[in-house]
Amino acid sequence: MMRQSIDIGKTRIDYDVLFGTMTKRKSIHVTPSSIKVKAPVSDDIAKVNAWVHLKRRWLFDAFLEMKAVRIDVPQRMVSGSTVRYRGRNLRMRIYNTQGVARLEYRTRFDVFIPSDIVGEARSIVARGLIEGWMKRRCSEDISRVLKERFVLEGIQIPRWRLAEFKTKWVSVRKDGTLVFDWRLIQERRSYFSDLLACI
């Protein structure tokens, strides 16, 4: 077994290469505790590493999934819940207000909901405010990163939009449009750049 690593943006991913006499083709096995690459004994380590490099986009997504970094906004929003934002779990507090529903962010999320909204409706309003705010922040981050990646190199910025995926962070449509999962805003800032490095 040989320990290797690959840098994807600012993220370094370690993996172990296992050569087997019964292995006929290369494969990657990702678990919460390790990443193993199995290869035939006829392959050399340089060939295996080159193959892993070609699979870096898939590997990056699988790495994040297994590290359980994707934590959705809680289904039921109550005062004291934690909400993940930029790689940190932040507290949320809900207050009554006589004005309109709004959200304020400092070192935590303060959600103000009209006192005449009661029961489960309060959770629905809080969730809508949190998700709407995060989608706006995500759009700002994507615009900034795309500008750094393409404009500064004299390349036209591709079209893009937000969506919500179950098993991936970004997709490229046939017309070249980039589609990002808005929940990327819950992860560290560097993940945007790391993902673009895989496209």
Kinemage of the C-alpha trace (Angstrom):
@kinemage 1
@onewidth
@group {chain A} dominant
@subgroup {mainchain}
@vectorlist {calphas} color= white
{ca met a 1} P 0.000 0.000 0.000
{ca met a 2} L 1.362 3.414 -1.013
{ca arg a 3} L 0.169 6.736 0.437
{ca gln a 4} L -0.351 9.402 -2.237
{ca ser a 5} L -2.080 12.789 -2.316
{ca ile a 6} L -3.727 15.162 -4.758
{ca asp a 7} L -4.214 18.920 -4.394
{ca ile a 8} L -7.538 20.244 -5.645
{ca gly a 9} L -7.439 23.997 -5.207
{ca lys a 10} L -6.479 24.529 -1.555
{ca thr a 11} L -7.748 21.111 -0.487
{ca arg a 12} L -5.287 18.220 -0.154
{ca ile a 13} L -6.782 14.734 -0.355
{ca asp a 14} L -4.713 11.733 0.744
{ca tyr a 15} L -5.365 8.282 -0.646
{ca asp a 16} L -3.810 4.828 -0.426
{ca val a 17} L -2.955 2.883 -3.588
{ca leu a 18} L -3.301 -0.893 -3.413
{ca phe a 19} L -2.005 -3.079 -6.244
{ca gly a 20} L -3.711 -6.455 -6.513
{ca thr a 21} L -2.978 -9.519 -8.604
{ca met a 22} L -6.721 -10.183 -8.910
{ca thr a 23} L -7.568 -6.536 -9.713
{ca lys a 24} L -8.368 -6.075 -13.393
{ca arg a 25} L -9.207 -2.370 -13.485
{ca lys a 26} L -8.664 0.733 -11.402
{ca ser a 27} L -11.301 1.853 -8.894
{ca ile a 28} L -11.670 4.387 -6.077
{ca his a 29} L -13.292 3.518 -2.747
{ca val a 30} L -14.217 6.439 -0.481
{ca thr a 31} L -15.293 5.940 3.136
{ca pro a 32} L -15.598 8.390 6.057
{ca ser a 33} L -12.192 7.263 7.359
{ca ser a 34} L -10.116 6.572 4.238
{ca ile a 35} L -9.758 6.689 0.464
{ca lys a 36} L -8.344 3.664 -1.305
{ca val a 37} L -7.443 3.305 -4.971
{ca lys a 38} L -7.189 -0.253 -6.256
{ca ala a 39} L -5.177 -0.975 -9.403
{ca pro a 40} L -3.753 -3.947 -11.336
{ca val a 41} L -0.156 -4.867 -10.577
{ca ser a 42} L 0.650 -4.154 -14.227
{ca asp a 43} L 0.091 -0.413 -13.620
{ca asp a 44} L 2.794 1.798 -12.154
{ca ile a 45} L 2.184 4.512 -9.553
{ca ala a 46} L 2.570 7.344 -12.084
{ca lys a 47} L -0.163 5.863 -14.258
{ca val a 48} L -2.460 5.455 -11.250
{ca asn a 49} L -1.895 9.033 -10.075
{ca ala a 50} L -2.627 10.347 -13.564
{ca trp a 51} L -5.900 8.395 -13.572
{ca val a 52} L -6.845 9.790 -10.149
{ca his a 53} L -6.158 13.277 -11.509
{ca leu a 54} L -8.699 12.665 -14.273
{ca lys a 55} L -11.223 11.626 -11.612
{ca arg a 56} L -10.505 14.610 -9.370
{ca arg a 57} L -13.918 16.241 -9.774
{ca trp a 58} L -15.765 13.084 -8.722
{ca leu a 59} L -13.226 12.437 -5.954
{ca phe a 60} L -13.648 15.954 -4.557
{ca asp a 61} L -17.443 15.597 -4.379
{ca ala a 62} L -17.179 12.149 -2.775
{ca phe a 63} L -14.592 13.427 -0.284
{ca leu a 64} L -16.915 16.199 0.891
{ca glu a 65} L -19.876 13.849 1.118
{ca met a 66} L -17.975 11.327 3.242
{ca lys a 67} L -16.678 14.044 5.536
{ca ala a 68} L -20.331 14.962 6.108
{ca val a 69} L -19.631 18.650 5.502
{ca arg a 70} L -22.953 19.205 3.813
{ca ile a 71} L -25.454 19.990 6.557
{ca asp a 72} L -28.799 21.249 5.351
{ca val a 73} L -30.715 24.070 6.978
{ca pro a 74} L -32.753 22.320 9.711
{ca gln a 75} L -36.253 21.302 8.612
{ca arg a 76} L -37.744 22.826 11.759
{ca met a 77} L -36.362 26.206 12.703
{ca val a 78} L -36.586 27.034 16.405
{ca ser a 79} L -34.693 29.454 18.583
{ca gly a 80} L -31.395 27.859 19.560
{ca ser a 81} L -31.021 25.790 16.373
{ca thr a 82} L -27.635 25.760 14.650
{ca val a 83} L -27.226 26.788 11.020
{ca arg a 84} L -24.093 26.000 9.019
{ca tyr a 85} L -22.494 28.977 7.286
{ca arg a 86} L -19.006 29.164 5.723
{ca gly a 87} L -17.862 25.998 7.466
{ca arg a 88} L -19.127 26.942 10.938
{ca asn a 89} L -22.245 26.020 12.881
{ca leu a 90} L -23.830 29.238 14.106
{ca arg a 91} L -26.656 29.761 16.554
{ca met a 92} L -29.981 31.168 15.492
{ca arg a 93} L -32.294 33.146 17.749
{ca ile a 94} L -35.923 33.962 16.971
{ca tyr a 95} L -37.534 37.125 18.353
{ca asn a 96} L -41.001 38.612 18.196
{ca thr a 97} L -41.396 41.910 16.392
{ca gln a 98} L -44.194 44.311 15.619
{ca gly a 99} L -42.647 45.057 12.241
{ca val a 100} L -41.978 42.923 9.159
{ca ala a 101} L -40.095 39.624 9.225
{ca arg a 102} L -36.353 40.121 8.770
{ca leu a 103} L -32.982 38.519 9.399
{ca glu a 104} L -29.846 40.058 10.864
{ca tyr a 105} L -26.425 38.417 10.803
{ca arg a 106} L -23.475 39.253 13.010
{ca thr a 107} L -21.804 36.340 14.741
{ca arg a 108} L -25.124 34.472 14.715
{ca phe a 109} L -28.475 34.632 12.942
{ca asp a 110} L -31.122 36.810 14.591
{ca val a 111} L -34.546 36.230 13.038
{ca phe a 112} L -37.392 38.628 13.753
{ca ile a 113} L -40.910 37.328 13.126
{ca pro a 114} L -44.180 39.240 13.635
{ca ser a 115} L -45.807 38.182 16.905
{ca asp a 116} L -49.091 37.372 15.171
{ca ile a 117} L -47.388 34.530 13.265
{ca val a 118} L -47.613 31.443 15.466
{ca gly a 119} L -47.027 27.678 15.455
{ca glu a 120} L -45.374 25.939 12.533
{ca ala a 121} L -45.762 29.079 10.431
{ca arg a 122} L -42.928 30.672 12.445
{ca ser a 123} L -40.571 27.850 11.436
{ca ile a 124} L -41.573 28.207 7.777
{ca val a 125} L -40.938 31.973 7.831
{ca ala a 126} L -37.575 31.524 9.581
{ca arg a 127} L -36.479 28.893 7.087
{ca gly a 128} L -37.463 31.103 4.152
{ca leu a 129} L -35.465 34.027 5.550
{ca ile a 130} L -32.377 31.867 6.178
{ca glu a 131} L -32.435 30.192 2.754
{ca gly a 132} L -33.112 33.440 0.890
{ca trp a 133} L -30.247 35.183 2.686
{ca met a 134} L -27.857 32.292 1.989
{ca lys a 135} L -28.766 32.160 -1.697
{ca arg a 136} L -27.949 35.873 -2.034
{ca arg a 137} L -24.600 35.384 -0.306
{ca cys a 138} L -23.905 32.356 -2.512
{ca ser a 139} L -24.619 34.384 -5.658
{ca glu a 140} L -22.184 37.072 -4.491
{ca asp a 141} L -19.468 34.475 -3.845
{ca ile a 142} L -19.960 32.806 -7.218
{ca ser a 143} L -19.802 36.140 -9.048
{ca arg a 144} L -16.571 37.024 -7.241
{ca val a 145} L -14.878 33.673 -7.865
{ca leu a 146} L -15.910 33.519 -11.533
{ca lys a 147} L -14.554 37.021 -12.054
{ca glu a 148} L -11.238 36.028 -10.499
{ca arg a 149} L -11.090 32.846 -12.561
{ca phe a 150} L -12.209 34.101 -15.983
{ca val a 151} L -12.186 37.916 -16.313
{ca leu a 152} L -8.643 38.344 -15.048
{ca glu a 153} L -7.529 35.798 -17.659
{ca gly a 154} L -9.408 37.610 -20.408
{ca ile a 155} L -12.053 34.882 -20.726
{ca gln a 156} L -15.782 35.577 -20.892
{ca ile a 157} L -17.645 34.544 -17.739
{ca pro a 158} L -19.908 31.543 -18.475
{ca arg a 159} L -23.604 31.641 -17.709
{ca trp a 160} L -24.537 30.193 -14.346
{ca arg a 161} L -27.449 29.712 -11.987
{ca leu a 162} L -28.292 28.209 -8.607
{ca ala a 163} L -30.061 24.929 -7.960
{ca glu a 164} L -30.222 22.200 -5.330
{ca phe a 165} L -28.649 18.788 -5.895
{ca lys a 166} L -28.673 15.573 -3.885
{ca thr a 167} L -25.283 14.134 -4.781
{ca lys a 168} L -23.103 16.898 -6.265
{ca trp a 169} L -22.127 20.520 -5.854
{ca val a 170} L -21.870 21.700 -9.450
{ca ser a 171} L -22.987 20.577 -12.897
{ca val a 172} L -22.173 21.739 -16.420
{ca arg a 173} L -25.122 21.716 -18.829
{ca lys a 174} L -24.783 20.913 -22.527
{ca asp a 175} L -24.985 24.620 -23.402
{ca gly a 176} L -22.062 25.356 -21.065
{ca thr a 177} L -24.147 26.823 -18.232
{ca leu a 178} L -22.677 26.175 -14.786
{ca val a 179} L -25.241 25.107 -12.187
{ca phe a 180} L -24.179 25.418 -8.534
{ca asp a 181} L -25.824 24.024 -5.428
{ca trp a 182} L -26.638 27.109 -3.320
{ca arg a 183} L -25.719 25.180 -0.156
{ca leu a 184} L -22.065 25.678 -1.070
{ca ile a 185} L -22.374 28.854 1.018
{ca gln a 186} L -22.434 26.581 4.055
{ca glu a 187} L -18.872 25.454 3.348
{ca arg a 188} L -15.505 27.201 3.494
{ca arg a 189} L -14.912 29.942 0.912
{ca ser a 190} L -12.123 27.928 -0.726
{ca tyr a 191} L -14.562 25.236 -1.945
{ca phe a 192} L -15.771 27.469 -4.801
{ca ser a 193} L -12.256 27.804 -6.163
{ca asp a 194} L -11.556 24.123 -5.571
{ca leu a 195} L -14.651 23.110 -7.508
{ca leu a 196} L -13.821 25.388 -10.426
{ca ala a 197} L -10.375 23.803 -10.573
{ca cys a 198} L -12.150 20.512 -11.331
{ca ile a 199} L -14.266 21.815 -14.212
